[in-house]
């Protein structure tokens, strides 16, 4: 059978959370940097696609852009990366199973957040600002997207973050479902495309688009901070509660069934 059952996925998620909790700081920073850069590349591609489309295409143009955005998470899962939003589901599942401590969970999130931020900002600076891939002809779109995110009030950004990571963590969950590369790609593609098309807020994606607008001189770090906090918390609830806790309670994977790589 080319698919894992939902209960098997829950067991695999516990195993992945345990393995991630034991990663070294250097590994978390390097893989976090890579994941942040991959998500930024996906966002950069999205901007370049929608910027070239006629305005009267409306939401169809947004859908086309959303269809290319998932390359970032696909590269993260298949090539290797530590993505904060996925870890907001995987580490809590392992904690619910009493396989890791709360401290090891927070340790992972802390270092992965730093790695993701450095990777995302590096792409925003090097490719977005230095060679103008989010400025010039693309500046209007960059500013419009970034401004819409930071101008959302705390509650709207928080709830948007919940919806986003509910879908993103379902993409990660579906990646565990398949045993082959093509199946993993298709499993990840559509939930990620959905969150982008809807317009939900993703804390790591925002680490790219908002700094891109800051480097262009249109926003400030002070304007970004409240958005970061709200979306971070929303993404945490979306991943840890609406996916991690929900499926853990539903399937109760027995820890003795989980072969943990040490």
N, C-alpha and C positions, 0 to 999 in steps of 0.2 A: 504494500500500500504506500502511495507516494505522499500521504498526509498523516500528520500526527493528530490524534483525537484531542479535543479541548482539554481533557484531564491530563493528557501527556504534555500538552503545551504548558499547563500550569506547573507541572513538575520541572520542565525545562527552564521555565522562567525563574523558579527558585534556584536551580543550579546556576544559572547565569548570574543571578544576583549575588550568590556566594562567591563565585569566581571574581566578579568585579570588585567585591568588598576587599579582596586580598591583593589587588593590584598595587604595585609600587607607585610612589608619587611621580617618579619620572615617567612611568608608563601612562599614568592618568593624564599628565600634562601633555605628553607627545600625542597620544591618541585623542585627547580633548582638543588640542590644536587642530589636528587633522579633521575632526568632525565639524568644528566651527568653520573651518575653511570650506569644507564640502557643502555645508548648508548655505554659506555665503555665495559659492559658485552657482548653486541652484537658484538663489534669489537674483543674482546678477543676470543669469539666463532669462529668468522671468521678466525682468525689466526690459531687456533687449528685445524680447518677443513682443510684449504688449505695446512698447513704444513705437513700433513700426506699423501697427495695425490702424486702420481708419477708425476715427472716433465713433462713427455711426454703427460700428460693429457691436458696441455696448458690451453686455455681459458675455457675449460669445467670445470676444477678445480676451476677457478675463479668464474664461474657461481654457482657451488655448495656452495662455501663460501658465495657468495652474497645472496644465498637463505636462509641462517641462520641469516644473519646480522639483518634483520627487527625485530627480537625479542625485540631489544632495544626500538624502537619507539612504538611497540605494547604495551609493558609494560608501557611506558610513557603515552600513550593515555588512556589505559584501567585502569591501577592501579592509575594513577594520577601523574603528573609531569609538570614542567614548562621547556619547551625546547626552547632555543633561536631561533632556525631556524623556528619553527612553529609560534612563536610569531612575527617573522619578516613579517609574512603575516597577522595574526589576529589583531594585534594592528593597523597597517596601515589601514586596512579595516574599523575599527571603527573610525579612524581619518578622513578618506575620507568621512565617513558618518556624520562627525562633532559631534560625540558622546563623544569623548575624546579629551584632549589637547595634543599638541606635547610634553609637559613636562611629562605628565603621561606615554606617550609612551616610552620616553627615560628613565624614572625612571624604568619601567618594564624591559627594555632591559639591563640596567646597573646591577640590582640586579640578574637577571636571568643569565647573563653572569658570574658573580662571582660564583653563586651557581653551574652552569654547570661545571665551571672550577675546583672548589674544588672537586666535585663528580668524575669527570673524572680522575683528577690527583690522587685522593685517591685510585681508582682502579688500576691505573698504578703503584703506589708505593706499595700498600699492596699485590696485587695479581700478578702484573707483575714483580716487582723487588724483594720484600721480599721473595716470595716463587717461583720465577723464571718462571712464566707462560708466560713472553715475553722474557725471556733470555734462556740460555742453548740451548736446541734443537730448540727453537723458535727464537733465537736471530737473525739469518741470515734473516729470513722473516720480523721480526720487523724492523731491520735496513733498509732493502730494501724498505719497504713501507714508513717509516718515511722520509728517505733520498729523495725519489722521490717527496714527498710533499714539503719539504723545499727547494729543489733545483730548483723547478719550478720558473720562473721569475714572477714578479708581475702581468703582464698582463695575462699570462697563468693561474696563480692561481685565479685571479679575474674572468676570464671568466668561469673557471671550477666551481667556487663557484656559479655563476649564474645558470649553468646547474643543479648543485646539488640541490639547494634549490627550483628551479622550480619543480623538481620531488618530493622532500620531502614535499613541501607545497601542492602539488597535492595529496599526500598520506593523509595529514591532511584533505584536502577538501573532499576526498572520504570517510574518516572516518565519517564526518558529514552527508554524503549522506545516510548511512545505519542506520536503526533503531534497528538492532540486532548485537550481539557480533561477530558472524561468518562473517557477511557482512562487519563489520568494519575491521576485521583482513585481509580478502581478499583484501579489498579496499586499505589498507595500504601496504600490502606485496609487490606487484609487482612494484610500483613506487620506493620504497626504494631499492628493489633488483636491479632495473635497474640502479640507480645512483652508486651503489657499483660495479656492473659488468662493467660499463663504466669506472669507475675510477675517477669520479668527487670528488671535495674536499668539505668536510663538516666541518665547524668550530668547532663543538662540538666533532665530532669523532677525529679530529686532536688534541683536548685537551687531548686525551688519548694516541694515538700512538706516537706523537712526544715526550711528556714527558717520555714515556716508553723508547724511544731511548736515551733520555738525562740521565735518571737514570742509564742506562747501560753504560754511558760514551762515547757515539758515536756522540752526537750532543750537541749544547749549546742553552741556552735560547735566546741568541742574534741571532742565526740562525733562531729560531722559530718565533720571533716577526714580521718580515716582512711578513711571511706566514700568521700569524694570522690576520694581518690588511687586506691583500689582499683578503683572503677567507671570512672574516667577511663582507667586503664591497660587494663582489660578492654574497654572500648568501642573503644580504639585498636586492639587486636589484632583484635577482631571486624570492624571496618571496613577497616583497612589490609591485614590478612592474609587473612581468610576471604572477603572480597569483592574488594577492590582487587587484591591480589597474585594471588589465584587466577584471576580473570578476565583480568588482564593477561598472565599466563603462558599461559593457555589460548588467547587470541585474538591476542596480540601485535600490537595495532593499530600500523600503520606511521605514524610521526610525519609523514611527508610527505602522508599522507591526511587529516590533521587540519588543518582551516582554523581557525587561532586568531584570534579577534578581538583586535586590538591597541588 
